[in-house]
């Protein structure tokens, strides 16, 4: 970012779901550094959310607020949009980042698992977009949906998660058609930028990295910089899904 463009998002309001930790937190820091005011949604990561808000407000007072919500509840979308408008004064960007991720091998899938994975990865982004649309029209704003390489290329043992992310990819394109010309809608599909929480076999990690064209993992900063590009520098891009995967998908 150049000195001339450092604060081009001043007074822009940004709502980030699942923004307290990991990739969501990095996106929050990056857009905040560009001048945006942030509402961070979290479900259970209260301590991490409070620490991030204190960090950002320490850099610029009253520039970050928090909202707790279970996105499976019917009232959550409108409540989060109202919270963003109250905290930021306006809503320019909705980033649907919150996501459940766990294996569901065929033969073991339960309705509760289906509801969780489809709910967080597909249902919530749709109803948040619907709730935010009126405000985003006023700002000629943007929706960014965090998709996944595995919405395009299935991961064995995770059929429900992959189906949910594939649905989110089509929803991204559909919303771009439905909400244009006033609202842009794009997606980001990360590859190996941050390993899942919990233990993961080192051999599996090496195998994944070996399949990327660049031969190395990325970082949350790669995703955050792409989000900043879409927000700040891409007024003629909509309905697109940008793979940030080191060439894993080719």
C-alpha positions in Angstrom: 0.0 0.0 0.0 1.4 3.4 -0.9 1.2 6.5 1.3 -1.3 8.0 -1.1 -3.7 5.1 -0.7 -3.2 4.4 3.0 -6.5 5.7 4.2 -8.8 5.4 1.2 -11.4 3.4 3.2 -11.8 6.1 5.8 -15.3 6.1 7.3 -16.2 2.8 5.4 -18.1 0.4 7.6 -17.2 -3.3 7.3 -18.9 -6.3 8.9 -16.8 -9.4 9.1 -18.4 -12.7 10.3 -16.1 -15.0 12.2 -13.6 -12.1 12.5 -12.1 -12.7 15.8 -9.4 -15.2 14.8 -7.3 -16.7 12.0 -8.0 -15.3 8.5 -11.0 -13.2 9.7 -8.8 -11.3 12.1 -6.1 -10.7 9.5 -8.7 -9.3 7.2 -10.0 -7.0 10.0 -6.5 -5.7 10.7 -5.7 -5.1 7.0 -9.0 -3.2 6.2 -8.7 -1.3 9.5 -5.2 -0.2 8.5 -6.6 1.1 5.3 -9.0 3.3 7.3 -12.1 1.2 7.6 -14.3 1.0 10.7 -14.9 -2.7 11.6 -17.7 -4.7 13.3 -16.3 -8.1 14.3 -18.8 -10.8 14.6 -18.0 -13.9 16.8 -19.9 -16.9 18.1 -17.8 -18.3 21.0 -14.3 -16.6 20.7 -15.1 -13.8 23.1 -11.6 -13.4 24.5 -10.0 -13.3 21.1 -12.6 -10.8 19.8 -12.1 -8.5 22.8 -8.3 -8.6 22.4 -8.5 -7.8 18.6 -11.0 -4.9 19.3 -8.7 -3.5 22.0 -5.7 -3.7 19.5 -7.6 -1.9 16.8 -9.2 0.7 19.0 -5.7 1.3 20.5 -4.6 2.3 17.0 -7.7 4.4 16.3 -10.2 5.0 19.0 -13.8 3.9 18.5 -13.0 2.2 15.2 -13.9 -1.4 16.1 -16.9 -2.9 17.7 -18.0 -6.4 18.6 -21.2 -8.4 18.1 -21.8 -11.9 19.3 -24.3 -14.1 17.4 -25.1 -17.7 16.5 -25.6 -17.4 12.8 -28.0 -20.3 12.8 -30.6 -18.1 14.6 -33.2 -16.5 12.4 -32.7 -13.0 13.8 -28.9 -13.0 13.6 -28.6 -11.5 10.1 -30.7 -8.4 10.8 -29.3 -8.0 14.2 -25.7 -8.0 12.9 -26.5 -5.5 10.1 -28.2 -3.2 12.7 -25.1 -3.5 14.9 -22.8 -2.6 12.1 -24.9 0.5 11.2 -25.0 1.5 14.8 -21.2 1.1 15.3 -20.0 2.4 11.9 -22.7 4.7 10.8 -22.9 3.0 7.4 -22.3 -0.4 5.8 -20.0 -0.6 2.8 -18.7 -4.2 3.0 -20.0 -7.5 4.2 -17.5 -10.3 4.5 -19.0 -13.7 5.0 -16.0 -15.5 6.6 -17.5 -17.6 9.4 -17.4 -21.3 8.6 -17.8 -24.7 10.2 -15.3 -27.3 9.0 -15.2 -31.0 10.0 -15.3 -34.4 8.2 -18.5 -36.2 7.3 -17.7 -39.5 5.7 -20.6 -41.0 3.8 -22.4 -43.4 6.1 -21.8 -41.3 9.2 -23.6 -38.0 8.1 -26.2 -36.8 10.5 -28.9 -34.1 10.0 -27.2 -32.0 12.7 -23.9 -32.1 10.8 -25.8 -31.2 7.6 -27.5 -28.3 9.3 -24.3 -27.0 10.8 -22.2 -27.1 7.6 -24.8 -25.9 5.2 -26.1 -23.3 7.8 -22.7 -21.6 8.4 -21.3 -21.9 4.9 -24.3 -21.3 2.7 -27.5 -20.3 4.5 -25.9 -17.6 6.7 -24.2 -15.9 3.8 -27.4 -15.8 1.9 -29.5 -14.3 4.7 -26.8 -11.9 5.7 -26.6 -10.6 2.1 -30.3 -10.2 2.0 -30.3 -8.3 5.3 -27.5 -6.1 4.3 -28.6 -5.4 0.7 -30.6 -2.2 1.5 -27.7 -0.6 3.3 -25.1 -1.8 0.7 -27.2 -0.2 -2.1 -26.9 3.1 -0.4 -23.1 2.8 -0.3 -22.7 1.0 -3.6 -21.0 -1.6 -1.5 -19.5 -5.0 -1.8 -20.1 -8.6 -0.5 -17.1 -10.9 -0.2 -17.8 -14.6 0.3 -15.0 -16.8 1.6 -15.2 -19.9 -0.4 -12.5 -22.7 -0.6 -10.6 -24.6 -3.2 -12.7 -27.5 -2.0 -15.8 -25.9 -3.3 -14.3 -26.5 -6.7 -12.2 -29.6 -6.0 -13.7 -32.1 -3.5 -11.8 -33.2 -0.4 -12.3 -36.9 0.4 -14.2 -37.4 3.7 -15.8 -33.9 3.6 -18.7 -34.2 1.1 -21.1 -31.9 3.0 -18.6 -29.1 3.5 -17.5 -29.3 -0.1 -21.2 -29.2 -1.3 -21.8 -26.2 1.0 -18.8 -24.3 -0.4 -19.8 -25.2 -4.0 -23.2 -23.8 -3.3 -21.6 -20.6 -1.9 -19.6 -20.3 -5.2 -22.9 -20.4 -7.2 -24.6 -18.1 -4.7 -21.8 -15.6 -5.2 -22.4 -15.5 -8.9 -26.1 -15.4 -8.5 -26.1 -12.6 -6.0 -23.8 -10.6 -8.3 -26.5 -10.9 -11.0 -29.3 -10.2 -8.5 -27.8 -7.3 -6.7 -26.0 -5.5 -9.6 -25.5 -2.8 -10.6 -25.5 -1.2 -7.1 -23.7 -4.0 -5.2 -20.7 -6.0 -6.2 -20.4 -9.6 -5.0 -17.1 -11.6 -5.3 -15.5 -14.6 -3.6 -12.1 -15.6 -2.5 -11.1 -19.3 -2.6 -8.1 -19.9 -0.4 -5.7 -22.9 -0.8 -3.2 -23.9 1.9 -2.8 -20.6 3.7 -3.6 -21.8 7.2 -3.8 -25.4 8.4 -7.0 -26.6 10.2 -7.0 -26.4 13.9 -6.0 -29.6 15.7 -3.5 -32.2 14.7 -2.7 -32.7 11.0 -0.3 -35.3 9.8 3.0 -33.6 8.5 3.1 -36.0 5.6 -0.4 -34.8 4.5 0.8 -31.2 4.7 3.9 -32.0 2.6 1.7 -33.8 0.0 -0.6 -30.7 -0.2 2.2 -28.3 -0.6 3.8 -30.5 -3.3 0.6 -30.2 -5.4 0.8 -26.4 -5.4 2.5 -24.7 -8.4 4.5 -22.4 -6.1 5.6 -25.3 -3.9 4.9 -23.5 -0.6 2.1 -22.5 1.7 0.5 -19.1 1.7 -0.5 -17.0 4.7 -3.6 -15.2 6.0 -2.0 -12.0 4.8 -2.4 -13.2 1.2 -6.1 -13.5 1.7 -6.4 -10.2 3.5 -4.5 -8.4 0.7 -6.9 -9.9 -1.8 -9.9 -8.7 0.2 -8.4 -5.2 0.3 -7.9 -5.3 -3.5 -11.6 -6.2 -4.0 -12.8 -3.5 -1.6 -10.5 -0.7 -2.7 -9.1 -1.3 -6.2 -11.6 -3.4 -8.1 -14.8 -1.3 -8.8 -15.4 -3.2 -12.1 -15.1 -6.7 -10.8 -18.2 -8.6 -9.7 -19.3 -12.2 -9.9 -15.8 -13.5 -9.7 -14.0 -16.0 -7.4 -10.3 -15.4 -7.0 -8.3 -18.4 -6.1 -5.5 -17.6 -3.7 -4.0 -21.0 -3.6 -0.4 -20.9 -4.9 -1.6 -22.8 -8.0 -3.2 -25.7 -6.1 -6.2 -25.6 -8.3 -4.4 -25.9 -11.7 
